[in-house]
Amino acid sequence: MLPDIEKLLELQVADKEIRRLQDEVAALPKRVAVIEQKLAGTKAQLEKAQSAAKGDETNRKKFEANIKDLQARISKYRDQSLDVKTNEQYKALLHEIQFAEQEIRLNEDRILEVMVNVEAREKQVKAAEAELKAETAEIEKEKEDARKVTAEDQKKLSEWNAKRDGLRQGISEDILRHYERVAKFRGTGLAEVRDHKCMGCQVMLRPQTYNEVRNGEKVMICESCSRVYYYNPANEVKPEQEVVTVTGRKRARPKADAPQAWFYRPDYGEEGEVLLVYTNSGGNSTRRIYEMHTGRQVGGVLLREGTYRQAFPEDLTDAALRLNGHWDEKEIDEWGSEIPSDVLDLLHKDILAIRREHRAHKDHSTTPAEQTAAR
Ligand SMILES: [Zn+2]
């Protein structure tokens, strides 16, 4: 791997960590603010309960004062009743006394109501006070935690920033500038190339580009997403592992329902040994034929209605061997009249693997069903 790319990979790690730390530092005050808001709500609730309790107290005093007034009035009526001359006057005073007594009972009822209310209010105030206390403690702890984490994060940030500065200095200026510009817009400035694909934007690489990236002789940039390519052989699915039966290892089986299917025919008319590739697409299928040893295309692309199994039954004889392999239709078009040598190598290896497997099957006298399953 190019030293610049190696350093860019390290820089990417540093950039990611710096961003994570910055986000964390920014998020902490927000968390504290949420609890503070809750705390303000509880405080308002407590104040409301307290002022309601105060209102009850005022009401109770008012009703008690009313009762005192009424009692005073009654004793005044009683005094007057001693001096009345007529029966009518006496009756009128008695009526006034009865009315005042009734009023006293009404006020007493109200006082009782208030007393019942006071109990409920006291409970409300106590609950709000307890909640406030708990939330105050919580917020103090949160704030303390936030202070600690922020301090730790700041320390880590300055370490990462120093590391980042060091890394940046070791990278060619042009590449660094490109990387940072793409990273700013796309979140990442590097993209791994794996299985012929840009992992940043999923675009397939042209075989030549792919080989250049693998060779790692110069910095290459994705034409589609502008990220700087890197290649890690450890992450690549090795074709040999995928296709060939290494001693004791089974060859991968091609999927029966795959939209693209490669076949080998040893006996294809005048051409002899050929490779055939079929593609199902939108109710039609296409066929391309290549000479097996050179990879040169024989004839043009033939399009027929239906899936390839329905459309080209005459091709799929018992001698046809189903191969592993899938390439993007666009890529196959780009090959032109010849299969690229790396692709051809893979197909040849698969043919060898099938033959080896068949031999092994015969040696171990397996069932014919298993042999045909390989087709
Ligand atoms: Zn890309």
Boltz pocket constraint, residues with backbone or C-beta under 6 A from the ligand:
constraints:
  - pocket:
      binder: B
      contacts: [[A, 191], [A, 198], [A, 199], [A, 200], [A, 201], [A, 202], [A, 203], [A, 222], [A, 223], [A, 224], [A, 225], [A, 226], [A, 227]]
      max_distance: 6.0
